Amino acid sequence: MDNIKKTIKFLQDEFYRTNNKYYKENPHQREYRLNHTYRVASIGKEIAIKEDLNVKAAIIGCLLHDISYIEPFNAKEDWLNHGRNAAKIAREYLKTISMDESLKQEIIYGIAIHVDDMADFDGERTILAETIGEADNIDRLGKYRMYEALKNSDLDKMTLKEKLVFIEERILNLKKLKLTQHKTKTSNDLWQANLDDQINYYQALNNQLKNSYEDVLMDE
């Protein structure tokens, strides 16, 4: 079986085999985690192709980056450690597939550092390793995550003034994120494009909401 197909099967098997109570009570979250993972892998694939990286290794690394989500998160520490925990699971899985050992180490290290930029073992910050976390972050600023951010903000329950303050703060934070530099041109281009999409949307929303006051009708 092709290594990518085998990894997808492993991922699906683990997420549907897990006894994680959270997924039993929230089955849509299992699908959400898998959907996010496939998007990250697609981003990693695009970066790898354009930057002449090992495409299969980039895809497999991205597919495994959140494998620790099969385990329950009971505290903030569990989330902070999920990259390192995913690396442990990935290390055992990668023993079952045929791949250059140096590529396996890059994958494992990239998974370990993708949350808080820290690993609990020595490794090299290669472009391939860094691409795993960068692909994850690029998806976090995609259009679906923008929808999520708005939904979770309860924007519809805010007063008009509160909405305008929220949007202005959001635009400011997004502009700060534009200063972030990734390792490759492709990662930077994708990052900046997602940020520009969000900033343009929020600026248009801001302009529309400013016309929600009756005072604008009194100007001559």
Backbone as numpy.savetxt, mean C-alpha at the origin, in Angstrom:
# Nx Ny Nz CAx CAy CAz Cx Cy Cz
4.67 -25.97 -11.46 3.81 -24.77 -11.46 4.70 -23.52 -11.46
4.33 -22.53 -12.24 5.05 -21.27 -12.28 5.10 -20.66 -10.88
6.23 -20.04 -10.55 6.41 -19.50 -9.19 5.38 -18.43 -8.82
4.97 -17.63 -9.80 3.96 -16.61 -9.50 2.61 -17.26 -9.20
2.22 -18.22 -10.03 0.96 -18.93 -9.79 1.01 -19.66 -8.45
2.16 -20.26 -8.16 2.30 -20.98 -6.90 2.18 -20.02 -5.71
2.74 -18.84 -5.85 2.68 -17.85 -4.76 1.26 -17.34 -4.57
0.55 -17.11 -5.66 -0.85 -16.68 -5.56 -1.67 -17.76 -4.86
-1.45 -19.00 -5.23 -2.18 -20.11 -4.58 -1.84 -20.18 -3.09
-0.57 -20.03 -2.75 -0.15 -20.02 -1.35 -0.84 -18.89 -0.59
-0.85 -17.71 -1.19 -1.48 -16.55 -0.57 -2.96 -16.81 -0.32
-3.66 -17.27 -1.33 -5.09 -17.53 -1.20 -5.37 -18.63 -0.19
-4.59 -19.71 -0.27 -4.77 -20.81 0.68 -4.60 -20.33 2.12
-3.57 -19.54 2.36 -3.30 -19.07 3.72 -4.40 -18.15 4.23
-4.91 -17.28 3.37 -5.94 -16.34 3.81 -7.28 -17.04 4.03
-7.55 -18.11 3.30 -8.82 -18.81 3.49 -8.71 -19.96 4.49
-7.48 -20.36 4.80 -7.27 -21.41 5.79 -7.20 -20.85 7.20
-6.81 -19.61 7.33 -6.59 -19.03 8.64 -7.83 -19.08 9.53
-7.59 -19.25 10.82 -8.69 -19.23 11.79 -8.87 -17.84 12.42
-8.28 -16.85 11.78 -8.37 -15.47 12.25 -9.85 -15.08 12.42
-10.23 -14.83 13.66 -11.62 -14.51 13.98 -12.09 -13.25 13.25
-11.18 -12.32 13.05 -11.53 -11.05 12.40 -12.12 -11.29 11.01
-11.52 -12.20 10.25 -12.01 -12.49 8.90 -13.33 -13.25 8.93
-13.53 -14.05 9.94 -14.80 -14.75 10.05 -15.94 -13.77 10.31
-15.64 -12.73 11.08 -16.65 -11.73 11.39 -16.73 -10.65 10.32
-15.66 -10.48 9.55 -15.59 -9.44 8.51 -15.02 -10.04 7.22
-15.76 -10.93 6.57 -15.22 -11.61 5.39 -14.79 -10.67 4.27
-15.43 -9.49 4.19 -15.06 -8.54 3.15 -13.63 -8.02 3.34
-13.15 -8.06 4.59 -11.79 -7.59 4.85 -10.75 -8.57 4.31
-11.07 -9.83 4.24 -10.18 -10.81 3.64 -10.02 -10.51 2.14
-11.16 -10.24 1.50 -11.12 -9.91 0.07 -10.38 -8.58 -0.14
-10.63 -7.64 0.75 -9.95 -6.34 0.64 -8.43 -6.52 0.70
-7.95 -7.33 1.64 -6.51 -7.52 1.80 -5.90 -8.18 0.56
-6.62 -9.15 0.01 -6.13 -9.80 -1.20 -6.15 -8.84 -2.39
-7.23 -8.06 -2.51 -7.31 -7.09 -3.61 -6.17 -6.08 -3.54
-5.91 -5.58 -2.34 -4.80 -4.64 -2.14 -3.48 -5.29 -2.55
-3.29 -6.55 -2.16 -2.05 -7.25 -2.47 -1.86 -7.40 -3.98
-2.92 -7.72 -4.70 -2.80 -7.86 -6.15 -2.49 -6.51 -6.81
-3.06 -5.44 -6.29 -2.75 -4.11 -6.85 -1.29 -3.77 -6.61
-0.81 -4.05 -5.41 0.60 -3.77 -5.09 1.51 -4.58 -6.01
1.15 -5.84 -6.25 1.95 -6.68 -7.14 1.94 -6.15 -8.57
0.80 -5.61 -9.00 0.72 -5.02 -10.34 1.62 -3.78 -10.45
1.63 -2.98 -9.39 2.51 -1.81 -9.37 3.97 -2.25 -9.37
4.28 -3.25 -8.54 5.65 -3.77 -8.50 6.08 -4.32 -9.85
5.17 -4.98 -10.55 5.45 -5.51 -11.89 5.78 -4.38 -12.85
4.98 -3.31 -12.83 5.23 -2.17 -13.72 6.59 -1.54 -13.45
6.91 -1.35 -12.17 8.20 -0.77 -11.81 9.34 -1.67 -12.30
9.20 -2.96 -12.05 10.26 -3.91 -12.41 10.50 -3.93 -13.92
9.42 -3.92 -14.70 9.56 -3.94 -16.16 10.28 -2.68 -16.64
9.84 -1.52 -16.16 10.40 -0.25 -16.64 11.81 0.01 -16.12
12.14 -0.58 -14.97 13.45 -0.34 -14.36 14.41 -1.51 -14.55
14.01 -2.50 -15.36 14.86 -3.65 -15.67 15.26 -4.42 -14.42
14.29 -4.62 -13.53 14.50 -5.45 -12.35 14.00 -6.86 -12.66
14.24 -7.78 -11.76 13.71 -9.13 -11.93 12.20 -9.08 -11.70
11.44 -9.24 -12.77 9.99 -9.03 -12.70 9.31 -10.06 -11.80
9.67 -11.33 -11.95 9.03 -12.37 -11.14 9.32 -12.16 -9.66
10.56 -11.79 -9.35 10.93 -11.57 -7.95 10.15 -10.39 -7.37
9.99 -9.32 -8.15 9.25 -8.15 -7.68 7.79 -8.52 -7.42
7.19 -9.28 -8.33 5.79 -9.68 -8.15 5.63 -10.56 -6.92
6.51 -11.54 -6.77 6.42 -12.46 -5.63 6.62 -11.72 -4.32
7.59 -10.82 -4.29 7.81 -10.03 -3.08 6.59 -9.21 -2.70
5.96 -8.59 -3.70 4.76 -7.80 -3.42 3.58 -8.67 -3.01
3.47 -9.86 -3.60 2.39 -10.77 -3.21 2.51 -11.22 -1.76
3.74 -11.30 -1.27 3.97 -11.79 0.10 4.09 -10.68 1.13
4.04 -9.42 0.71 4.40 -8.34 1.64 3.47 -8.24 2.84
2.21 -8.63 2.69 1.24 -8.55 3.80 0.75 -9.93 4.25
1.53 -10.96 4.02 1.09 -12.31 4.36 0.83 -12.46 5.85
1.45 -11.63 6.68 1.24 -11.72 8.13 -0.17 -11.29 8.54
-0.94 -10.74 7.60 -2.33 -10.39 7.90 -3.20 -11.63 8.09
-2.64 -12.79 7.87 -3.40 -14.01 8.19 -3.51 -14.17 9.71
-2.65 -13.48 10.45 -2.63 -13.56 11.91 -3.42 -12.40 12.50
-4.01 -12.57 13.67 -4.77 -11.47 14.29 -3.85 -10.35 14.77
-4.33 -9.11 14.65 -3.63 -7.95 15.18 -4.40 -7.51 16.43
-3.76 -7.64 17.59 -4.43 -7.30 18.84 -3.99 -5.97 19.43
-2.92 -5.40 18.88 -2.40 -4.13 19.39 -1.64 -3.43 18.28
-1.32 -2.16 18.52 -0.58 -1.37 17.54 0.75 -2.03 17.20
1.37 -2.66 18.19 2.66 -3.33 17.98 2.55 -4.42 16.92
1.41 -5.09 16.87 1.21 -6.13 15.87 1.26 -5.54 14.47
0.65 -4.37 14.31 0.69 -3.71 12.99 2.11 -3.25 12.68
2.79 -2.65 13.65 4.15 -2.16 13.42 5.10 -3.30 13.04
4.84 -4.48 13.58 5.71 -5.63 13.32 5.27 -6.47 12.14
4.22 -6.07 11.44 3.68 -6.99 10.43 4.61 -7.19 9.24
5.50 -6.23 8.97 6.48 -6.44 7.92 7.50 -7.50 8.32
7.99 -7.39 9.53 8.98 -8.37 10.01 8.34 -9.76 10.16
7.10 -9.79 10.62 6.42 -11.08 10.74 6.13 -11.69 9.37
5.77 -10.83 8.41 5.54 -11.32 7.05 6.83 -11.88 6.46
7.96 -11.24 6.79 9.25 -11.72 6.28 9.55 -13.13 6.80
9.17 -13.40 8.04 9.40 -14.74 8.61 8.58 -15.79 7.85
7.33 -15.47 7.58 6.48 -16.40 6.85 6.99 -16.57 5.43
7.37 -15.45 4.81 7.87 -15.49 3.44 9.15 -16.31 3.34
10.01 -16.19 4.34 11.27 -16.94 4.33 11.01 -18.45 4.24
10.03 -18.92 5.02 9.72 -20.35 5.01 9.09 -20.76 3.68
8.20 -19.91 3.17 7.57 -20.23 1.90 8.59 -20.27 0.76
9.50 -19.32 0.72 10.45 -19.23 -0.38 11.39 -20.43 -0.44
11.49 -21.16 0.67 12.28 -22.40 0.65 11.66 -23.44 -0.26
10.38 -23.28 -0.58 9.67 -24.28 -1.37 9.72 -24.01 -2.87
10.28 -22.87 -3.28 10.32 -22.57 -4.71 11.76 -22.43 -5.19
11.95 -22.65 -6.46 13.27 -22.56 -7.06 13.51 -21.12 -7.53
14.49 -20.47 -6.90 14.84 -19.09 -7.23 16.23 -18.81 -6.70
16.95 -17.95 -7.37 18.28 -17.57 -6.90 18.21 -17.11 -5.45
19.10 -17.61 -4.61 19.07 -17.30 -3.18 19.24 -15.82 -2.90
20.02 -15.13 -3.73 20.21 -13.69 -3.50 18.91 -12.93 -3.74
18.11 -13.38 -4.71 16.81 -12.76 -4.95 15.87 -13.02 -3.78
15.90 -14.23 -3.25 15.08 -14.53 -2.08 15.42 -13.61 -0.93
16.70 -13.35 -0.71 17.11 -12.48 0.40 16.65 -11.05 0.17
16.70 -10.60 -1.07 16.20 -9.25 -1.38 14.71 -9.15 -1.09
13.97 -10.16 -1.48 12.52 -10.19 -1.23 12.24 -10.15 0.27
12.88 -11.01 1.00 12.63 -11.11 2.45 12.98 -9.80 3.14
14.09 -9.21 2.77 14.50 -7.95 3.41 13.53 -6.82 3.04
13.12 -6.79 1.77 12.17 -5.76 1.35 10.85 -5.85 2.08
10.39 -7.08 2.31 9.15 -7.28 3.07 9.33 -6.82 4.51
10.46 -7.16 5.10 10.70 -6.83 6.52 10.68 -5.33 6.76
11.22 -4.54 5.82 11.36 -3.09 6.06 10.19 -2.27 5.52
9.19 -2.92 4.93 8.20 -2.13 4.20 7.24 -1.34 5.09
7.20 -1.62 6.39 6.27 -0.90 7.27 6.94 0.31 7.92
8.01 0.06 8.67 8.65 1.14 9.42 10.14 1.28 9.10
10.53 0.72 7.96 11.91 0.87 7.48 12.92 0.17 8.37
12.48 -0.84 9.13 13.39 -1.55 10.02 13.22 -3.05 9.86
14.36 -3.77 9.91 14.34 -5.23 9.88 15.02 -5.74 11.14
14.74 -7.00 11.49 15.38 -7.60 12.65 16.50 -8.55 12.22
17.02 -8.32 11.02 18.17 -9.07 10.52 18.87 -8.19 9.50
20.11 -8.51 9.19 20.89 -7.72 8.25 20.45 -8.00 6.81
20.49 -6.98 5.99 20.14 -7.13 4.59 20.59 -5.93 3.80
20.45 -6.01 2.49 20.88 -4.93 1.61 19.67 -4.21 1.03
19.72 -2.89 1.07 18.62 -2.07 0.54 18.77 -1.93 -0.97
18.54 -3.02 -1.66 18.62 -2.99 -3.11 17.38 -2.30 -3.66
17.44 -1.95 -4.94 16.27 -1.33 -5.57 15.08 -2.29 -5.55
15.34 -3.57 -5.78 14.26 -4.55 -5.72 13.63 -4.61 -4.33
14.46 -4.64 -3.30 13.94 -4.68 -1.93 13.10 -3.45 -1.62
13.59 -2.28 -2.01 12.87 -1.03 -1.73 11.59 -0.93 -2.55
11.57 -1.55 -3.72 10.39 -1.48 -4.59 9.16 -2.08 -3.94
9.35 -3.08 -3.10 8.20 -3.72 -2.44 7.44 -2.71 -1.58
8.15 -1.98 -0.74 7.51 -0.98 0.10 7.00 0.20 -0.71
7.73 0.58 -1.75 7.30 1.71 -2.57 6.01 1.39 -3.32
5.90 0.17 -3.83 4.67 -0.24 -4.52 3.49 -0.21 -3.56
3.72 -0.65 -2.32 2.68 -0.62 -1.29 2.23 0.82 -1.02
3.19 1.73 -0.87 2.85 3.12 -0.59 2.14 3.79 -1.76
2.53 3.43 -2.98 1.87 4.00 -4.16 0.41 3.60 -4.18
0.12 2.34 -3.84 -1.28 1.92 -3.80 -2.05 2.64 -2.71
-1.38 2.95 -1.62 -2.06 3.65 -0.52 -2.54 5.04 -0.93
-1.97 5.57 -1.98 -2.39 6.89 -2.47 -3.18 6.77 -3.77
-3.68 5.57 -4.05 -4.50 5.38 -5.24 -5.92 5.88 -5.03
-6.70 5.77 -6.06 -8.05 6.34 -6.03 -8.97 5.60 -5.05
-8.79 4.29 -4.93 -9.66 3.57 -3.98 -9.35 3.99 -2.55
-8.07 4.17 -2.25 -7.72 4.58 -0.89 -8.16 6.01 -0.62
-8.26 6.83 -1.65 -8.80 8.18 -1.47 -10.27 8.09 -1.07
-11.00 7.20 -1.74 -12.40 6.96 -1.36 -12.49 6.52 0.10
-11.60 5.59 0.48 -11.60 5.09 1.86 -11.36 6.21 2.86
-10.38 7.07 2.54 -10.04 8.17 3.44 -11.23 9.10 3.64
-11.96 9.37 2.57 -13.13 10.23 2.67 -14.24 9.56 3.47
-14.45 8.28 3.20 -15.49 7.55 3.92 -15.20 7.50 5.42
-13.95 7.21 5.75 -13.58 7.08 7.16 -13.52 8.42 7.88
-13.44 9.51 7.12 -13.40 10.83 7.74 -14.78 11.31 8.18
-15.85 10.63 7.72 -17.23 11.07 7.98 -17.43 12.51 7.50
-16.93 12.79 6.32 -17.04 14.13 5.76 -18.48 14.60 5.70
-19.39 13.68 5.41 -20.80 14.06 5.27 -21.42 14.51 6.59
-20.78 14.20 7.70 -21.32 14.59 9.01 -20.72 15.90 9.51
-19.78 16.46 8.78 -19.12 17.71 9.19 -19.94 18.92 8.77
-19.75 20.02 9.50 -20.31 21.28 9.05 -19.51 21.75 7.83
-20.04 22.72 7.12 -19.35 23.21 5.93 -17.97 23.76 6.29
-17.90 24.47 7.40 -16.61 25.03 7.83 -15.62 23.91 8.15
-16.10 22.88 8.82 -15.24 21.74 9.16 -14.75 21.02 7.89
-15.63 20.92 6.91 -15.24 20.28 5.65 -14.12 21.06 4.98
-14.23 22.36 4.96 -13.22 23.19 4.30 -11.87 23.09 5.03
-11.92 23.05 6.35 -10.68 22.90 7.13 -10.06 21.54 6.86
-10.89 20.50 6.86 -10.40 19.14 6.59 -9.72 19.07 5.23
-10.36 19.63 4.22 -9.82 19.56 2.85 -8.52 20.36 2.74
-8.47 21.53 3.36 -7.24 22.33 3.30 -6.08 21.60 3.97
-6.35 20.96 5.10 -5.31 20.18 5.79 -4.88 18.99 4.95
-5.84 18.36 4.29 -5.53 17.21 3.45 -4.63 17.63 2.28
-4.95 18.75 1.65 -4.14 19.24 0.54 -2.73 19.56 1.01
-2.61 20.19 2.17 -1.30 20.53 2.73 -0.47 19.28 2.97
-1.09 18.25 3.55 -0.37 17.00 3.83 0.06 16.31 2.53
-0.80 16.34 1.52 -0.46 15.72 0.24 0.70 16.45 -0.43
0.73 17.76 -0.31 1.84 18.53 -0.89 3.15 18.21 -0.19
3.09 17.95 1.11 4.29 17.56 1.85 4.80 16.21 1.35
3.86 15.30 1.05 4.25 13.97 0.56 4.94 14.04 -0.79
4.69 15.11 -1.55 5.33 15.24 -2.86 6.84 15.41 -2.73
7.32 15.73 -1.54 8.76 15.87 -1.33 9.46 14.52 -1.18
8.67 13.46 -0.96 9.24 12.13 -0.80 9.88 11.66 -2.10
11.09 11.12 -1.99 11.80 10.61 -3.16 11.95 9.09 -3.07
11.57 8.40 -4.13 11.73 6.96 -4.21 13.00 6.60 -4.97
13.28 5.31 -5.06 14.55 4.85 -5.60 14.63 4.88 -7.12
13.50 4.83 -7.79 13.52 4.78 -9.25 12.61 5.85 -9.84
12.87 6.16 -11.11 12.05 7.14 -11.81 10.61 6.66 -11.91
10.43 5.37 -12.18 9.07 4.84 -12.32 8.28 4.97 -11.03
8.90 4.62 -9.90 8.24 4.77 -8.60 7.89 6.22 -8.34
8.82 7.13 -8.63 8.56 8.56 -8.42 7.43 9.05 -9.30
7.43 8.62 -10.56 6.38 9.06 -11.49 5.00 8.58 -11.02
4.91 7.33 -10.59 3.63 6.79 -10.12 3.18 7.49 -8.84
4.12 7.71 -7.93 3.86 8.40 -6.67 3.32 9.81 -6.92
4.04 10.56 -7.77 3.65 11.94 -8.05 2.30 12.00 -8.78
2.07 11.05 -9.68 0.80 11.04 -10.41 -0.38 10.82 -9.46
-0.23 9.90 -8.53 -1.30 9.65 -7.56 -1.53 10.86 -6.67
-0.45 11.50 -6.24 -0.58 12.69 -5.42 -1.26 13.82 -6.19
-0.87 14.00 -7.44 -1.48 15.06 -8.25 -2.97 14.80 -8.43
-3.34 13.54 -8.65 -4.76 13.20 -8.79 -5.54 13.59 -7.54
-4.97 13.26 -6.37 -5.66 13.57 -5.12 -5.72 15.07 -4.87
-4.61 15.76 -5.09 -4.59 17.20 -4.86 -5.58 17.90 -5.78
-5.60 17.51 -7.05 -6.54 18.14 -7.99 -7.98 17.89 -7.58
-8.27 16.67 -7.11 -9.63 16.37 -6.67 -10.02 17.23 -5.46
-9.14 17.26 -4.46 -9.46 18.02 -3.25 -9.55 19.52 -3.53
-8.74 20.02 -4.44 -8.83 21.44 -4.78 -10.15 21.74 -5.48
-10.57 20.83 -6.36 -11.86 21.02 -7.03 -13.02 20.93 -6.03
-12.91 19.98 -5.09 -13.93 19.84 -4.05 -13.96 21.08 -3.17
-12.80 21.59 -2.85 -12.70 22.81 -2.04 -13.38 23.98 -2.74
-13.13 24.12 -4.03 -13.74 25.22 -4.79 -15.25 25.08 -4.84
-15.71 23.85 -5.00 -17.16 23.62 -5.05 -17.81 23.96 -3.71
-17.19 23.52 -2.63 -17.79 23.77 -1.32 -17.80 25.24 -0.96
-16.83 25.98 -1.45 -16.80 27.43 -1.18 -17.99 28.13 -1.82
-18.60 27.47 -2.80 -19.80 28.03 -3.42 -21.07 27.57 -2.73
-20.91 26.94 -1.56 -22.07 26.43 -0.83 -22.62 27.46 0.16
-21.99 28.63 0.25 -22.48 29.71 1.11 -23.42 30.61 0.32
-24.44 31.11 1.00 -25.35 32.04 0.31 -24.67 33.35 -0.04
-23.57 33.69 0.68 -22.90 34.96 0.46 -22.39 35.11 -0.97
-22.06 34.01 -1.64 -21.51 34.11 -2.99 -22.55 34.67 -3.97
-23.82 34.56 -3.60 -24.87 35.06 -4.47 -25.05 36.56 -4.35
-24.47 37.15 -3.33 -24.64 38.57 -3.08 -23.57 39.43 -3.74
-22.51 38.77 -4.24 -21.43 39.54 -4.87 -21.88 40.09 -6.22
-21.50 41.31 -6.49 -21.84 41.94 -7.79 -20.57 42.45 -8.43
